[in-house]
Amino acid sequence: MTVQNACPTIPTVLRFITAGESHGPALTVVVEGLPAGVPVVREAIDADLRRRQGGYGRGGRMQLETDAVEILGGVRHGRTLGSPVSLLVRNRDHESWRDVMSPDPQPDAARERRRLRYPRPGHADLAGALKYGTDDLRNVLERASARETAARVAAGALARALLREAGAEVRSHVVRIGAAALPAGPTLWAALDRVEESPVRCVDAGAAAAMVAEIDRAKKDGDSVGGAFEVVARGVPAGLGSYGQWDRRLDGRIAQALMSIPAVKAVAIGEGFASGATRGSLFHDEILWSEATGLERPTNRAGGLEGGVTNGEEIRAFAVVKPIPTLLLALRSVDHATKEPQKATVERRDTSVVPAAGVVGEAMLALVLADALLEKAGGDSLAEVLAHLEATREGQRRLAGPR
Ligand SMILES: Cc1cc2nc3c(=O)[nH]c(=O)nc-3n(C[C@H](O)[C@H](O)[C@H](O)COP(=O)(O)O)c2cc1C
């Protein structure tokens, strides 16, 4: 009997798979499909890992951990070999969790010491326990924790390195935290240069101060606060993705990648959230032509994607992050074993993770774009990819002008 996959998705060129628990020895990631010859700079990966750990509103664990990558395979003398790249990021606090997280059988005391009983509303605790039939919510939390995103950021740094060679860059910035938001209107690429100077990774000093105040107020109340970030990619060639099949549409692939970030609850491409409240004549990006510049789009409300295909404009995607579930002001829950009413467990104490979530968003967008780039202009070596890409760009210059 042939078993059909009811929901086929395209095999991606660039794949990655992460493993590891929050308090285990390490997070690992294997990235497969990168061409040979992509420059890999360990310090650049570490810099992204540090940005993920930062941002105003993070808890004490972030000071404990200074993430650093170890490269276990697939890279030699600073360049990828074309073989799978294997990366490792150690959990610095594993030492004090050695018996609790041991892969080997342990005395009951080790299990009891950090057993989790009171599922947190909004976290994966209850859903995961029902799924895997466990009486210890620790078995769920350890993998559901967003600590896993450190591995994604490490993988994303490799994708970024490929994109950079192709002339593309990815950045992010925080647009909202609670009631504090950037003034309406697109944020220019040049303004994103300053984003790391801001404690909340926001380009506007006034809005940033209001965001810090939002976080302080939430923290004082023992609460958490959500927000939103935008990811932007510049220099992405036109023609990536396809409208030919539902799962090839790049807008859908970007949306899935961003939605998969823990706590992200809504994603829009370009000004997608506003699009339902306006008219076509006010929304769509007009197409102009001049001999000097070629085809031009005076606005980019579509976020660089039309028909699930890149159109040569900046890729812009917007993600809404819910307030994190772990609260000092614990919500009502029940003991998972006895069903007695209890306050939900308090395990991690970040107040706001929006600045960090933006860094994870960059990694996810970079991974999706690198995959789409290899689909369009793939090759076994970086030189082949760049040659294919130049042929594509040359063809597009004939149609679209210099741009
Ligand atoms: C960078 C980052 C850090 C996070 N840190 C925490 C945290 O300290 N405590 C917490 O309860 N949730 C935290 N979260 C959110 C949870 O991981 C997330 O809400 C949980 O896995 C359930 O997934 P869902 O919100 O997507 O349904 C964090 C998310 C991100 C992106």
The ligand as an SDF file (V2000), in Angstrom:
LIG
                    3D

 31 33  0  0  0  0  0  0  0  0999 V2000
   13.3660   34.9920   23.3960 C   0  0  0  0  0  0  0  0  0  0  0  0
   12.1920   34.4470   24.1610 C   0  0  0  0  0  0  0  0  0  0  0  0
   12.2880   34.2660   25.5370 C   0  0  0  0  0  0  0  0  0  0  0  0
   11.2010   33.7790   26.2720 C   0  0  0  0  0  0  0  0  0  0  0  0
   11.3090   33.6740   27.6300 N   0  0  0  0  0  0  0  0  0  0  0  0
   10.2390   33.2700   28.3460 C   0  0  0  0  0  0  0  0  0  0  0  0
   10.3060   33.2210   29.7670 C   0  0  0  0  0  0  0  0  0  0  0  0
   11.3070   33.5780   30.3900 O   0  0  0  0  0  0  0  0  0  0  0  0
    9.2170   32.7630   30.4210 N   0  0  0  0  0  0  0  0  0  0  0  0
    8.0890   32.3830   29.7850 C   0  0  0  0  0  0  0  0  0  0  0  0
    7.1330   31.9910   30.4160 O   0  0  0  0  0  0  0  0  0  0  0  0
    7.9950   32.4260   28.4470 N   0  0  0  0  0  0  0  0  0  0  0  0
    9.0350   32.8620   27.7080 C   0  0  0  0  0  0  0  0  0  0  0  0
    8.9300   32.9160   26.3410 N   0  0  0  0  0  0  0  0  0  0  0  0
    7.6740   32.5040   25.6990 C   0  0  0  0  0  0  0  0  0  0  0  0
    7.4140   31.0110   25.8130 C   0  0  0  0  0  0  0  0  0  0  0  0
    8.5330   30.2700   25.3730 O   0  0  0  0  0  0  0  0  0  0  0  0
    6.1640   30.6290   25.0150 C   0  0  0  0  0  0  0  0  0  0  0  0
    5.0860   31.4340   25.3920 O   0  0  0  0  0  0  0  0  0  0  0  0
    5.8240   29.1570   25.2390 C   0  0  0  0  0  0  0  0  0  0  0  0
    6.8240   28.3420   24.6630 O   0  0  0  0  0  0  0  0  0  0  0  0
    4.4750   28.7370   24.6490 C   0  0  0  0  0  0  0  0  0  0  0  0
    4.4600   28.9170   23.2510 O   0  0  0  0  0  0  0  0  0  0  0  0
    3.3900   29.8840   22.5550 P   0  0  0  0  0  0  0  0  0  0  0  0
    3.3750   31.1600   23.3690 O   0  0  0  0  0  0  0  0  0  0  0  0
    3.9400   30.1350   21.1810 O   0  0  0  0  0  0  0  0  0  0  0  0
    2.0840   29.1950   22.5660 O   0  0  0  0  0  0  0  0  0  0  0  0
   10.0030   33.4260   25.5920 C   0  0  0  0  0  0  0  0  0  0  0  0
    9.9140   33.5880   24.2060 C   0  0  0  0  0  0  0  0  0  0  0  0
   10.9890   34.1070   23.4870 C   0  0  0  0  0  0  0  0  0  0  0  0
   10.8650   34.3200   22.0130 C   0  0  0  0  0  0  0  0  0  0  0  0
  1  2  1  0
  2  3  1  0
  2 30  2  0
  3  4  2  0
  4  5  1  0
  4 28  1  0
  5  6  2  0
  6  7  1  0
  6 13  1  0
  7  8  2  0
  7  9  1  0
  9 10  1  0
 10 11  2  0
 10 12  1  0
 12 13  2  0
 13 14  1  0
 14 15  1  0
 14 28  1  0
 15 16  1  0
 16 17  1  0
 16 18  1  0
 18 19  1  0
 18 20  1  0
 20 21  1  0
 20 22  1  0
 22 23  1  0
 23 24  1  0
 24 25  2  0
 24 26  1  0
 24 27  1  0
 28 29  2  0
 29 30  1  0
 30 31  1  0
M  END
$$$$
